């Protein structure tokens, strides 16, 4: 995952402070400082960006490795995948499986309207993969440890009838993270079309692939508190240099 510009600025500031401290006090930065610096770097990298988009990229890389066609990243399908896990977010079991099976009517009567998907453009869902974990995992780990962890899900991933894909994910407050991958045999730019280019989508939490809306919910809050904590640390550290 990539750091945004503000994170790079703060990170560079921290590195500069470490260099100044070592020159002024004739010692290398303390181990605790280096630990915090590394933690900030890795923590920020996990929480910035859209993990759903990263999962689509991983899915397509795995398909091309099997000499299969890449799948179109369809925002409308991704949003419906988010609605899927929103509906099932209270059904993550202790062994990290999702015991929740929305009906076909849920797709047309709940998921599509919540996303603003034009009903005439809804096409066949050729498959889905759903999984959950007690904590957030980076996209590569979510792919291998949650979504594609057995032959059944791998076979579904390699299905030649798929042409489109959408990924949704959401975190429950003080609870698990859930991921959903929806596959379709629809045509690019003509199926799962969002009304007004997606304006008015009900996305209060989580994120979905193909979206220009930033991830929201647990990840965003975690990133905010990490930033506040480390900016506070930076302030205290500068006071010690005076």
MDAnalysis code that builds the backbone (N, CA, C; Angstrom):
import MDAnalysis as mda
import numpy as np

u = mda.Universe.empty(726, n_residues=242, atom_resindex=np.repeat(np.arange(242), 3), trajectory=True)
u.add_TopologyAttr("name", ["N", "CA", "C"] * 242)
u.add_TopologyAttr("resid", np.arange(1, 243))
u.add_TopologyAttr("resname", ["UNK", "UNK", "UNK", "UNK", "UNK", "UNK", "UNK", "UNK", "UNK", "UNK", "UNK", "UNK", "UNK", "UNK", "UNK", "UNK", "UNK", "UNK", "UNK", "UNK", "UNK", "UNK", "UNK", "UNK", "UNK", "UNK", "UNK", "UNK", "UNK", "UNK", "UNK", "UNK", "UNK", "UNK", "UNK", "UNK", "UNK", "UNK", "UNK", "UNK", "UNK", "UNK", "UNK", "UNK", "UNK", "UNK", "UNK", "UNK", "UNK", "UNK", "UNK", "UNK", "UNK", "UNK", "UNK", "UNK", "UNK", "UNK", "UNK", "UNK", "UNK", "UNK", "UNK", "UNK", "UNK", "UNK", "UNK", "UNK", "UNK", "UNK", "UNK", "UNK", "UNK", "UNK", "UNK", "UNK", "UNK", "UNK", "UNK", "UNK", "UNK", "UNK", "UNK", "UNK", "UNK", "UNK", "UNK", "UNK", "UNK", "UNK", "UNK", "UNK", "UNK", "UNK", "UNK", "UNK", "UNK", "UNK", "UNK", "UNK", "UNK", "UNK", "UNK", "UNK", "UNK", "UNK", "UNK", "UNK", "UNK", "UNK", "UNK", "UNK", "UNK", "UNK", "UNK", "UNK", "UNK", "UNK", "UNK", "UNK", "UNK", "UNK", "UNK", "UNK", "UNK", "UNK", "UNK", "UNK", "UNK", "UNK", "UNK", "UNK", "UNK", "UNK", "UNK", "UNK", "UNK", "UNK", "UNK", "UNK", "UNK", "UNK", "UNK", "UNK", "UNK", "UNK", "UNK", "UNK", "UNK", "UNK", "UNK", "UNK", "UNK", "UNK", "UNK", "UNK", "UNK", "UNK", "UNK", "UNK", "UNK", "UNK", "UNK", "UNK", "UNK", "UNK", "UNK", "UNK", "UNK", "UNK", "UNK", "UNK", "UNK", "UNK", "UNK", "UNK", "UNK", "UNK", "UNK", "UNK", "UNK", "UNK", "UNK", "UNK", "UNK", "UNK", "UNK", "UNK", "UNK", "UNK", "UNK", "UNK", "UNK", "UNK", "UNK", "UNK", "UNK", "UNK", "UNK", "UNK", "UNK", "UNK", "UNK", "UNK", "UNK", "UNK", "UNK", "UNK", "UNK", "UNK", "UNK", "UNK", "UNK", "UNK", "UNK", "UNK", "UNK", "UNK", "UNK", "UNK", "UNK", "UNK", "UNK", "UNK", "UNK", "UNK", "UNK", "UNK", "UNK", "UNK", "UNK", "UNK", "UNK", "UNK", "UNK", "UNK", "UNK", "UNK", "UNK", "UNK", "UNK", "UNK"])
u.atoms.positions = np.array([
    [0.841, -1.190, 0.000],
    [0.000, 0.000, 0.000],
    [0.877, 1.240, 0.000],
    [0.398, 2.309, -0.606],
    [1.193, 3.520, -0.699],
    [0.788, 4.519, 0.372],
    [1.801, 5.270, 0.820],
    [1.524, 6.340, 1.763],
    [1.058, 7.571, 1.009],
    [0.143, 8.331, 1.602],
    [-0.289, 9.570, 0.971],
    [0.746, 10.649, 1.244],
    [0.602, 11.818, 0.596],
    [1.599, 12.883, 0.696],
    [1.784, 13.351, 2.134],
    [0.694, 13.470, 2.898],
    [0.822, 13.970, 4.265],
    [1.624, 12.996, 5.119],
    [1.417, 11.670, 4.907],
    [2.172, 10.688, 5.676],
    [3.666, 10.755, 5.337],
    [3.971, 10.967, 4.046],
    [5.378, 11.079, 3.670],
    [6.016, 12.306, 4.304],
    [5.286, 13.404, 4.377],
    [5.823, 14.615, 4.998],
    [6.135, 14.386, 6.470],
    [5.192, 13.762, 7.174],
    [5.419, 13.496, 8.591],
    [6.563, 12.509, 8.780],
    [6.610, 11.481, 7.938],
    [7.679, 10.494, 8.028],
    [9.044, 11.125, 7.797],
    [9.149, 11.986, 6.786],
    [10.411, 12.680, 6.524],
    [10.797, 13.581, 7.694],
    [9.796, 14.218, 8.301],
    [10.044, 15.078, 9.458],
    [10.614, 14.263, 10.612],
    [10.043, 13.076, 10.821],
    [10.525, 12.208, 11.880],
    [11.967, 11.766, 11.627],
    [12.257, 11.427, 10.381],
    [13.621, 11.024, 10.029],
    [14.602, 12.167, 10.248],
    [14.211, 13.388, 9.856],
    [15.061, 14.553, 10.052],
    [15.310, 14.793, 11.524],
    [14.266, 14.644, 12.329],
    [14.418, 14.843, 13.765],
    [15.403, 13.843, 14.356],
    [15.344, 12.612, 13.861],
    [16.254, 11.580, 14.349],
    [17.703, 11.924, 14.018],
    [17.936, 12.436, 12.798],
    [19.292, 12.815, 12.388],
    [19.805, 13.974, 13.222],
    [18.954, 14.991, 13.434],
    [19.344, 16.160, 14.243],
    [19.687, 15.733, 15.657],
    [18.876, 14.822, 16.212],
    [19.115, 14.371, 17.575],
    [20.451, 13.658, 17.689],
    [20.771, 12.839, 16.705],
    [22.023, 12.091, 16.759],
    [23.230, 13.011, 16.650],
    [23.100, 14.110, 15.876],
    [24.214, 15.044, 15.716],
    [24.385, 15.926, 16.952],
    [23.278, 16.405, 17.497],
    [23.334, 17.314, 18.645],
    [23.737, 16.620, 19.930],
    [23.337, 15.364, 20.080],
    [23.598, 14.670, 21.332],
    [24.669, 13.589, 21.207],
    [25.201, 13.465, 19.999],
    [26.292, 12.525, 19.788],
    [25.913, 11.073, 19.978],
    [24.684, 10.762, 19.710],
    [24.236, 9.379, 19.869],
    [23.217, 9.058, 18.795],
    [23.019, 7.786, 18.565],
    [22.022, 7.364, 17.592],
    [20.657, 7.465, 18.230],
    [19.599, 7.556, 17.429],
    [18.257, 7.613, 17.988],
    [17.972, 6.381, 18.844],
    [17.206, 6.576, 19.906],
    [16.903, 5.482, 20.817],
    [16.120, 4.390, 20.099],
    [16.211, 3.176, 20.663],
    [15.489, 2.050, 20.065],
    [13.992, 2.276, 20.089],
    [13.512, 2.964, 21.148],
    [12.072, 3.214, 21.236],
    [11.629, 4.153, 20.128],
    [12.484, 5.132, 19.809],
    [12.141, 6.066, 18.739],
    [12.083, 5.335, 17.405],
    [13.086, 4.488, 17.161],
    [13.116, 3.741, 15.907],
    [11.921, 2.801, 15.810],
    [11.533, 2.213, 16.941],
    [10.368, 1.329, 16.934],
    [9.116, 2.087, 16.531],
    [8.945, 3.270, 17.114],
    [7.779, 4.076, 16.806],
    [7.788, 4.502, 15.351],
    [8.962, 4.848, 14.837],
    [9.080, 5.263, 13.448],
    [8.687, 4.140, 12.509],
    [9.192, 2.942, 12.778],
    [8.857, 1.792, 11.939],
    [7.382, 1.457, 12.057],
    [6.847, 1.537, 13.285],
    [5.437, 1.220, 13.495],
    [4.542, 2.187, 12.741],
    [4.949, 3.455, 12.748],
    [4.163, 4.456, 12.020],
    [4.150, 4.151, 10.538],
    [5.330, 3.806, 10.004],
    [5.435, 3.531, 8.573],
    [4.561, 2.353, 8.168],
    [4.669, 1.246, 8.907],
    [3.906, 0.060, 8.551],
    [2.435, 0.247, 8.837],
    [2.108, 0.899, 9.940],
    [0.712, 1.109, 10.292],
    [0.013, 1.972, 9.275],
    [0.660, 3.065, 8.867],
    [0.045, 3.963, 7.892],
    [-0.130, 3.268, 6.555],
    [0.857, 2.416, 6.191],
    [0.773, 1.763, 4.885],
    [-0.396, 0.790, 4.826],
    [-0.779, 0.228, 5.973],
    [-1.890, -0.709, 5.990],
    [-3.214, 0.015, 5.809],
    [-3.305, 1.220, 6.344],
    [-4.600, 1.874, 6.453],
    [-4.900, 2.875, 5.353],
    [-3.946, 3.189, 4.518],
    [-4.160, 4.189, 3.476],
    [-4.504, 3.505, 2.160],
    [-5.471, 4.064, 1.420],
    [-5.802, 3.538, 0.105],
    [-7.098, 2.743, 0.113],
    [-7.290, 1.950, -0.913],
    [-8.492, 1.137, -1.040],
    [-8.095, -0.332, -1.164],
    [-8.165, -1.084, -0.070],
    [-7.783, -2.501, -0.107],
    [-8.634, -3.321, -1.056],
    [-9.866, -2.884, -1.309],
    [-10.732, -3.617, -2.237],
    [-10.159, -3.587, -3.655],
    [-9.624, -2.433, -4.064],
    [-8.973, -2.333, -5.375],
    [-7.749, -3.240, -5.445],
    [-7.002, -3.303, -4.343],
    [-5.815, -4.151, -4.307],
    [-6.187, -5.621, -4.471],
    [-7.310, -6.014, -3.876],
    [-7.760, -7.401, -4.005],
    [-8.149, -7.733, -5.446],
    [-8.778, -6.795, -6.122],
    [-9.111, -7.012, -7.533],
    [-7.834, -7.219, -8.342],
    [-6.825, -6.436, -8.058],
    [-5.542, -6.566, -8.759],
    [-4.925, -7.939, -8.501],
    [-4.992, -8.387, -7.259],
    [-4.447, -9.707, -6.901],
    [-5.224, -10.813, -7.612],
    [-6.538, -10.681, -7.639],
    [-7.381, -11.674, -8.327],
    [-7.003, -11.763, -9.805],
    [-6.842, -10.623, -10.449],
    [-6.498, -10.622, -11.880],
    [-5.093, -11.154, -12.140],
    [-4.165, -10.888, -11.230],
    [-2.813, -11.430, -11.389],
    [-2.834, -12.948, -11.298],
    [-3.650, -13.474, -10.405],
    [-3.757, -14.925, -10.272],
    [-4.426, -15.542, -11.489],
    [-5.377, -14.848, -12.083],
    [-6.035, -15.373, -13.288],
    [-5.081, -15.356, -14.485],
    [-4.353, -14.258, -14.640],
    [-3.426, -14.190, -15.774],
    [-2.295, -15.213, -15.630],
    [-1.936, -15.528, -14.380],
    [-0.914, -16.556, -14.149],
    [-1.411, -17.922, -14.616],
    [-2.737, -18.091, -14.642],
    [-3.338, -19.329, -15.132],
    [-3.764, -19.206, -16.599],
    [-3.296, -18.147, -17.251],
    [-3.601, -17.861, -18.656],
    [-5.102, -17.659, -18.893],
    [-5.745, -17.031, -17.896],
    [-7.159, -16.685, -18.006],
    [-7.297, -15.180, -18.204],
    [-8.418, -14.752, -18.744],
    [-8.626, -13.327, -18.991],
    [-8.796, -12.562, -17.683],
    [-8.402, -11.283, -17.703],
    [-8.605, -10.439, -16.532],
    [-10.079, -10.034, -16.459],
    [-10.524, -9.689, -15.282],
    [-11.919, -9.321, -15.058],
    [-12.057, -7.811, -14.928],
    [-13.133, -7.278, -15.460],
    [-13.387, -5.844, -15.358],
    [-13.780, -5.492, -13.922],
    [-13.161, -4.463, -13.399],
    [-13.477, -3.980, -12.054],
    [-14.715, -3.094, -12.161],
    [-15.856, -3.599, -11.698],
    [-17.133, -2.910, -11.862],
    [-17.598, -2.301, -10.543],
    [-17.614, -0.971, -10.428],
    [-17.993, -0.314, -9.171],
    [-19.374, -0.723, -8.657],
    [-20.352, -0.847, -9.562],
    [-21.690, -1.236, -9.135],
    [-21.705, -2.611, -8.481],
    [-20.930, -3.525, -9.027],
    [-20.821, -4.872, -8.476],
    [-20.060, -4.835, -7.153],
    [-19.030, -3.986, -7.101],
    [-18.259, -3.831, -5.865],
    [-19.110, -3.284, -4.737],
    [-19.951, -2.301, -5.065],
    [-20.837, -1.715, -4.055],
    [-21.821, -2.754, -3.538],
    [-22.318, -3.603, -4.419],
    [-23.247, -4.650, -4.001],
    [-22.536, -5.694, -3.134],
    [-21.242, -5.908, -3.397],
    [-20.457, -6.800, -2.535],
    [-20.331, -6.203, -1.132],
    [-20.182, -4.874, -1.081],
    [-20.131, -4.194, 0.218],
    [-21.462, -4.338, 0.945],
    [-22.562, -4.191, 0.219],
    [-23.882, -4.355, 0.828],
    [-24.057, -5.786, 1.366],
    [-23.481, -6.738, 0.668],
    [-23.549, -8.146, 1.068],
    [-22.933, -8.316, 2.462],
    [-21.695, -7.811, 2.635],
    [-21.039, -7.997, 3.939],
    [-21.648, -7.099, 5.013],
    [-22.230, -5.974, 4.613],
    [-22.938, -5.136, 5.581],
    [-24.109, -5.919, 6.169],
    [-24.810, -6.644, 5.311],
    [-25.952, -7.425, 5.762],
    [-25.515, -8.590, 6.645],
    [-24.343, -9.144, 6.361],
    [-23.880, -10.353, 7.048],
    [-22.843, -10.087, 8.143],
    [-22.607, -8.822, 8.484],
    [-21.485, -8.512, 9.377],
    [-21.626, -9.050, 10.800],
    [-22.826, -9.477, 11.178],
    [-23.020, -10.039, 12.515],
    [-22.997, -11.564, 12.489],
    [-22.596, -12.122, 11.350],
    [-22.654, -13.573, 11.194],
    [-21.295, -14.214, 10.966],
    [-20.240, -13.603, 11.514],
    [-18.897, -14.191, 11.435],
    [-18.723, -15.130, 12.625],
    [-18.478, -16.407, 12.354],
    [-18.375, -17.401, 13.410],
    [-16.977, -17.422, 14.031],
    [-16.834, -18.212, 15.078],
    [-15.548, -18.309, 15.779],
    [-14.468, -18.960, 14.917],
    [-14.860, -19.732, 13.902],
    [-13.865, -20.344, 13.001],
    [-13.718, -19.570, 11.691],
    [-14.089, -18.281, 11.744],
    [-13.881, -17.352, 10.627],
    [-14.615, -17.742, 9.348],
    [-15.845, -18.158, 9.489],
    [-16.709, -18.387, 8.338],
    [-17.952, -17.513, 8.486],
    [-18.538, -17.155, 7.352],
    [-19.716, -16.294, 7.359],
    [-20.957, -17.142, 7.131],
    [-21.778, -17.266, 8.158],
    [-23.007, -18.045, 8.044],
    [-24.166, -17.106, 7.717],
    [-24.234, -16.748, 6.471],
    [-25.233, -15.780, 6.013],
    [-25.402, -15.957, 4.509],
    [-26.632, -16.160, 4.063],
    [-26.885, -16.367, 2.643],
    [-28.036, -15.472, 2.182],
    [-27.707, -14.272, 1.714],
    [-28.753, -13.369, 1.207],
    [-29.505, -14.016, 0.044],
    [-30.774, -13.702, -0.062],
    [-31.589, -14.255, -1.150],
    [-31.378, -13.457, -2.436],
    [-31.856, -13.990, -3.536],
    [-31.766, -13.272, -4.814],
    [-32.523, -11.952, -4.745],
    [-33.620, -11.940, -3.996],
    [-34.389, -10.698, -3.851],
    [-33.590, -9.620, -3.132],
    [-32.703, -10.033, -2.228],
    [-31.877, -9.055, -1.514],
    [-30.997, -8.262, -2.487],
    [-30.547, -8.919, -3.545],
    [-29.687, -8.243, -4.522],
    [-30.455, -7.155, -5.268],
    [-31.685, -7.446, -5.619],
    [-32.458, -6.475, -6.410],
    [-33.247, -5.496, -5.553],
    [-33.648, -5.919, -4.344],
    [-34.508, -5.071, -3.520],
    [-33.748, -4.292, -2.446],
    [-32.515, -4.737, -2.114],
    [-31.740, -4.059, -1.071],
    [-30.401, -3.558, -1.605],
    [-29.585, -4.478, -2.098],
    [-28.222, -4.124, -2.509],
    [-28.208, -3.100, -3.642],
    [-28.922, -3.394, -4.711],
    [-28.922, -2.496, -5.874],
    [-29.471, -1.107, -5.544],
    [-30.631, -0.999, -4.882],
    [-31.142, 0.339, -4.541],
    [-30.207, 1.115, -3.615],
    [-29.602, 0.436, -2.642],
    [-28.683, 1.121, -1.728],
    [-27.469, 1.683, -2.464],
    [-27.098, 1.016, -3.550],
    [-25.928, 1.448, -4.321],
    [-26.297, 2.416, -5.442],
    [-27.556, 2.456, -5.790],
    [-27.947, 3.266, -6.938],
    [-27.675, 2.571, -8.247],
    [-27.685, 1.231, -8.223],
    [-27.505, 0.456, -9.462],
    [-28.820, 0.447, -10.233],
    [-28.758, 0.775, -11.506],
    [-29.956, 0.766, -12.339],
    [-30.446, -0.669, -12.492],
    [-31.666, -0.923, -12.070],
    [-32.195, -2.291, -12.039],
    [-32.136, -3.018, -13.389],
    [-32.430, -2.341, -14.514],
    [-32.364, -3.059, -15.808],
    [-30.958, -3.533, -16.168],
    [-29.943, -2.987, -15.495],
    [-28.563, -3.352, -15.853],
    [-28.003, -4.472, -14.973],
    [-28.799, -4.945, -14.008],
    [-28.333, -6.049, -13.171],
    [-28.221, -7.314, -14.015],
    [-27.090, -7.984, -13.909],
    [-26.840, -9.181, -14.709],
    [-26.630, -10.381, -13.795],
    [-26.293, -11.506, -14.396],
    [-26.129, -12.756, -13.659],
    [-24.910, -12.719, -12.741],
    [-25.105, -13.104, -11.488],
    [-23.995, -13.292, -10.560],
    [-23.506, -14.719, -10.745],
    [-22.297, -14.878, -11.252],
    [-21.787, -16.211, -11.575],
    [-21.063, -16.876, -10.410],
    [-20.887, -16.146, -9.335],
    [-20.240, -16.735, -8.169],
    [-19.904, -15.693, -7.128],
    [-19.669, -16.146, -5.922],
    [-19.256, -15.221, -4.855],
    [-18.380, -15.957, -3.851],
    [-17.491, -15.198, -3.238],
    [-16.638, -15.712, -2.166],
    [-16.761, -14.741, -0.995],
    [-17.061, -15.263, 0.167],
    [-17.225, -14.439, 1.364],
    [-16.377, -15.018, 2.487],
    [-15.742, -14.148, 3.240],
    [-14.935, -14.610, 4.369],
    [-14.812, -13.546, 5.426],
    [-14.377, -13.948, 6.596],
    [-14.193, -12.987, 7.683],
    [-12.998, -13.379, 8.528],
    [-12.530, -12.436, 9.303],
    [-11.367, -12.634, 10.173],
    [-11.552, -11.745, 11.390],
    [-10.986, -12.152, 12.504],
    [-11.170, -11.395, 13.742],
    [-10.498, -10.030, 13.695],
    [-9.568, -9.839, 12.746],
    [-8.876, -8.559, 12.622],
    [-8.634, -8.253, 11.152],
    [-8.260, -7.000, 10.886],
    [-7.974, -6.599, 9.509],
    [-6.703, -7.263, 9.007],
    [-6.732, -7.724, 7.762],
    [-5.559, -8.295, 7.112],
    [-5.263, -7.519, 5.838],
    [-3.985, -7.363, 5.519],
    [-3.608, -6.731, 4.268],
    [-4.177, -7.556, 3.105],
    [-4.384, -6.914, 1.943],
    [-5.022, -7.593, 0.810],
    [-4.409, -8.940, 0.443],
    [-3.095, -9.037, 0.413],
    [-2.468, -10.308, 0.024],
    [-2.795, -11.418, 1.021],
    [-2.829, -11.069, 2.309],
    [-3.157, -12.056, 3.337],
    [-4.652, -12.363, 3.338],
    [-5.471, -11.344, 3.118],
    [-6.914, -11.569, 3.037],
    [-7.234, -12.513, 1.878],
    [-6.504, -12.360, 0.782],
    [-6.715, -13.212, -0.389],
    [-6.368, -14.666, -0.073],
    [-5.184, -14.897, 0.501],
    [-4.700, -16.267, 0.695],
    [-5.239, -16.941, 1.955],
    [-5.540, -16.152, 2.989],
    [-5.951, -16.752, 4.262],
    [-7.454, -16.705, 4.512],
    [-8.159, -15.845, 3.781],
    [-9.595, -15.692, 4.035],
    [-10.435, -16.081, 2.815],
    [-10.080, -15.544, 1.645],
    [-10.931, -15.705, 0.471],
    [-10.608, -16.947, -0.365],
    [-9.351, -17.150, -0.663],
    [-8.972, -18.287, -1.527],
    [-8.052, -19.207, -0.732],
    [-8.659, -19.972, 0.171],
    [-7.871, -20.823, 1.070],
    [-8.115, -22.317, 0.847],
    [-8.917, -22.650, -0.161],
    [-9.149, -24.066, -0.448],
    [-9.398, -24.255, -1.945],
    [-9.514, -25.503, -2.375],
    [-9.675, -25.822, -3.794],
    [-11.000, -25.309, -4.355],
    [-12.039, -25.306, -3.511],
    [-13.348, -24.856, -3.972],
    [-13.317, -23.385, -4.371],
    [-12.747, -22.546, -3.523],
    [-12.686, -21.112, -3.830],
    [-11.705, -20.835, -4.966],
    [-10.638, -21.612, -5.046],
    [-9.680, -21.449, -6.145],
    [-10.324, -21.810, -7.476],
    [-11.121, -22.871, -7.472],
    [-11.825, -23.271, -8.688],
    [-12.817, -22.201, -9.119],
    [-13.490, -21.591, -8.155],
    [-14.436, -20.519, -8.459],
    [-13.714, -19.311, -9.038],
    [-12.550, -19.017, -8.493],
    [-11.751, -17.889, -8.983],
    [-11.367, -18.076, -10.447],
    [-11.111, -19.330, -10.846],
    [-10.630, -19.623, -12.196],
    [-11.759, -19.908, -13.193],
    [-13.003, -19.727, -12.775],
    [-14.144, -19.985, -13.653],
    [-14.068, -19.102, -14.904],
    [-14.152, -19.723, -16.060],
    [-13.992, -18.994, -17.324],
    [-15.219, -18.163, -17.702],
    [-16.337, -18.382, -17.022],
    [-17.549, -17.624, -17.353],
    [-17.549, -16.219, -16.744],
    [-16.641, -15.987, -15.807],
    [-16.574, -14.657, -15.192],
    [-16.026, -13.625, -16.186],
    [-16.604, -12.448, -16.188],
    [-16.081, -11.328, -16.979],
    [-15.907, -10.073, -16.129],
    [-16.645, -9.997, -15.020],
    [-16.590, -8.828, -14.143],
    [-16.369, -9.270, -12.702],
    [-15.830, -8.348, -11.906],
    [-15.606, -8.635, -10.488],
    [-15.845, -7.373, -9.675],
    [-16.289, -7.573, -8.453],
    [-16.445, -6.462, -7.515],
    [-16.118, -6.960, -6.122],
    [-15.396, -6.157, -5.366],
    [-14.985, -6.540, -4.012],
    [-15.490, -5.516, -3.011],
    [-16.061, -6.000, -1.917],
    [-16.489, -5.125, -0.833],
    [-15.937, -5.634, 0.475],
    [-15.652, -4.730, 1.396],
    [-15.143, -5.132, 2.707],
    [-15.598, -4.138, 3.757],
    [-15.775, -4.635, 4.975],
    [-16.221, -3.773, 6.056],
    [-15.712, -4.320, 7.384],
    [-15.425, -3.412, 8.308],
    [-15.000, -3.794, 9.643],
    [-16.078, -3.463, 10.656],
    [-16.299, -4.361, 11.588],
    [-17.268, -4.143, 12.652],
    [-16.556, -3.541, 13.853],
    [-17.159, -2.528, 14.472],
    [-16.545, -1.885, 15.637],
    [-16.293, -2.917, 16.732],
    [-15.030, -3.042, 17.128],
    [-14.602, -4.023, 18.126],
    [-14.984, -5.446, 17.715],
    [-15.054, -5.651, 16.425],
    [-15.432, -6.969, 15.911],
    [-14.609, -7.352, 14.702],
    [-15.087, -8.302, 13.918],
    [-14.321, -8.837, 12.792],
    [-14.359, -7.952, 11.552],
    [-13.514, -8.307, 10.579],
    [-13.559, -7.736, 9.236],
    [-14.163, -8.779, 8.312],
    [-14.940, -8.304, 7.356],
    [-15.562, -9.203, 6.387],
    [-15.225, -8.760, 4.974],
    [-15.029, -9.742, 4.093],
    [-14.725, -9.490, 2.691],
    [-15.716, -10.250, 1.818],
    [-16.063, -9.660, 0.680],
    [-16.936, -10.340, -0.274],
    [-16.453, -10.054, -1.692],
    [-16.376, -11.095, -2.494],
    [-16.038, -10.970, -3.916],
    [-17.234, -11.472, -4.716],
    [-17.754, -10.625, -5.598],
    [-18.846, -11.022, -6.478],
    [-18.331, -11.104, -7.916],
    [-18.700, -12.154, -8.607],
    [-18.337, -12.338, -10.007],
    [-19.591, -12.271, -10.864],
    [-19.440, -11.797, -12.083],
    [-20.571, -11.713, -13.004],
    [-20.103, -12.005, -14.424],
    [-21.057, -12.369, -15.265],
    [-20.766, -12.617, -16.682],
    [-21.257, -11.453, -17.548],
    [-21.464, -10.299, -16.922],
    [-21.973, -9.137, -17.642],
    [-20.945, -8.484, -18.545],
    [-21.400, -7.445, -19.242],
    [-20.534, -6.722, -20.171],
    [-20.046, -5.413, -19.548],
    [-18.789, -5.120, -19.767],
    [-18.177, -3.926, -19.202],
    [-18.922, -2.659, -19.629],
    [-19.153, -1.780, -18.654],
    [-19.800, -0.466, -18.855],
    [-21.285, -0.542, -19.219],
    [-21.850, -1.766, -19.257],
    [-23.270, -1.866, -19.583],
    [-24.071, -2.655, -18.552],
    [-23.375, -3.246, -17.572],
    [-24.065, -3.968, -16.504],
    [-23.662, -3.405, -15.147],
    [-24.596, -3.480, -14.198],
    [-24.401, -2.942, -12.852],
    [-24.009, -1.461, -12.913],
    [-24.722, -0.742, -13.756],
    [-24.443, 0.682, -13.972],
    [-24.988, 1.498, -12.807],
    [-24.173, 2.412, -12.294],
    [-24.573, 3.262, -11.178],
    [-25.283, 4.510, -11.686],
    [-26.392, 4.862, -11.059],
    [-27.124, 6.077, -11.422],
    [-26.273, 7.308, -11.112],
    [-26.301, 8.274, -12.019],
    [-25.563, 9.535, -11.822],
    [-24.108, 9.283, -11.454],
    [-23.525, 8.262, -12.062],
    [-22.109, 7.925, -11.834],
    [-21.809, 7.647, -10.371],
    [-22.770, 7.048, -9.690],
    [-22.524, 6.633, -8.305],
    [-22.855, 7.656, -7.255],
    [-23.410, 8.803, -7.617],
    [-23.744, 9.837, -6.635],
    [-24.885, 9.341, -5.746],
    [-24.746, 9.539, -4.463],
    [-25.801, 9.180, -3.540],
    [-25.716, 7.763, -2.997],
    [-24.595, 7.079, -3.241],
    [-24.425, 5.724, -2.731],
    [-24.385, 5.743, -1.208],
    [-25.095, 4.805, -0.594],
    [-25.126, 4.725, 0.868],
    [-23.915, 3.950, 1.370],
    [-22.785, 4.644, 1.513],
    [-21.562, 4.012, 1.995],
    [-21.165, 4.667, 3.310],
    [-21.692, 4.164, 4.403],
    [-21.373, 4.712, 5.711],
    [-20.132, 4.059, 6.286],
    [-19.883, 2.817, 5.923],
    [-18.736, 2.075, 6.430],
    [-18.115, 1.248, 5.321],
    [-16.854, 0.884, 5.520],
    [-16.186, -0.010, 4.591],
    [-15.803, 0.644, 3.278],
    [-15.486, -0.191, 2.303],
    [-15.130, 0.319, 0.982],
    [-15.373, -0.765, -0.061],
    [-15.381, -0.346, -1.316],
    [-15.590, -1.309, -2.400],
    [-14.722, -0.933, -3.595],
    [-14.439, -1.910, -4.420],
    [-13.542, -1.716, -5.557],
    [-14.163, -0.815, -6.615],
    [-13.301, -0.065, -7.276],
    [-13.743, 0.820, -8.351],
    [-14.342, 2.118, -7.874],
    [-14.331, 2.341, -6.565],
    [-14.952, 3.542, -6.003],
    [-13.945, 4.675, -5.855],
    [-14.433, 5.896, -6.047],
    [-13.604, 7.076, -5.813],
    [-13.793, 7.595, -4.391],
    [-14.694, 6.947, -3.640],
    [-14.960, 7.342, -2.258],
    [-13.955, 6.642, -1.349],
    [-13.267, 7.384, -0.452],
    [-12.274, 6.761, 0.435],
    [-12.910, 5.720, 1.345],
    [-12.094, 4.776, 1.802],
    [-12.575, 3.804, 2.772],
    [-13.061, 4.530, 4.011],
    [-14.077, 3.975, 4.623],
    [-14.679, 4.607, 5.789],
    [-14.845, 3.571, 6.883],
    [-15.023, 4.031, 8.104],
    [-15.301, 3.124, 9.210],
    [-14.076, 2.842, 10.051],
    [-13.934, 1.569, 10.487],
    [-12.903, 1.188, 11.437],
    [-11.502, 1.517, 10.983],
    [-11.203, 1.286, 9.701],
    [-9.853, 1.553, 9.214],
    [-9.537, 3.038, 9.278],
    [-10.516, 3.851, 8.852],
    [-10.285, 5.277, 8.815],
    [-10.057, 5.825, 10.223],
    [-10.853, 5.314, 11.203],
    [-10.700, 5.758, 12.577],
    [-9.353, 5.342, 13.128],
    [-8.915, 4.109, 12.794],
    [-7.624, 3.647, 13.267],
    [-6.510, 4.518, 12.725],
    [-6.590, 4.851, 11.445],
    [-5.573, 5.691, 10.826],
    [-5.545, 7.067, 11.489],
    [-6.724, 7.607, 11.811],
    [-6.789, 8.918, 12.443],
    [-6.096, 8.898, 13.791],
    [-6.357, 7.881, 14.609],
    [-5.746, 7.816, 15.931],
    [-4.254, 7.556, 15.852],
    [-3.820, 6.786, 14.871],
    [-2.378, 6.583, 14.675],
    [-1.703, 7.905, 14.362],
    [-2.315, 8.698, 13.464],
    [-1.736, 9.986, 13.101],
    [-1.677, 10.931, 14.292],
    [-2.758, 10.974, 15.073],
    [-2.783, 11.845, 16.246],
    [-1.699, 11.443, 17.240],
    [-1.566, 10.146, 17.473],
    [-0.580, 9.654, 18.432],
    [0.842, 10.010, 18.024],
    [1.147, 9.843, 16.749],
    [2.513, 10.082, 16.310],
    [2.829, 11.564, 16.133],
    [1.831, 12.360, 15.800],
    [2.062, 13.796, 15.767],
    [2.325, 14.308, 17.174],
    [1.619, 13.730, 18.168],
    [1.876, 14.087, 19.565],
    [3.278, 13.689, 19.977],
    [3.697, 12.493, 19.543],
    [5.050, 12.042, 19.847],
    [6.083, 12.969, 19.230],
    [5.832, 13.404, 17.999],
    [6.746, 14.308, 17.312],
    [6.884, 15.622, 18.076],
    [5.778, 16.138, 18.597],
    [5.792, 17.393, 19.356],
    [6.635, 17.242, 20.623],
    [6.426, 16.148, 21.351],
    [7.180, 15.913, 22.585],
    [8.658, 15.741, 22.278],
    [8.952, 15.048, 21.192],
    [10.349, 14.803, 20.832],
    [11.068, 16.101, 20.525],
    [10.384, 17.018, 19.830],
    [10.992, 18.320, 19.520],
    [11.220, 19.145, 20.780],
    [10.314, 19.036, 21.732],
    [10.510, 19.756, 22.989],
    [11.772, 19.293, 23.699],
    [12.070, 18.020, 23.602],
    [13.265, 17.464, 24.241],
    [14.543, 17.949, 23.565],
    [14.440, 18.341, 22.300],
    [15.629, 18.820, 21.592],
    [15.976, 20.270, 21.926],
    [15.021, 21.020, 22.455],
    [15.233, 22.445, 22.752],
    [16.138, 22.634, 23.969],
])
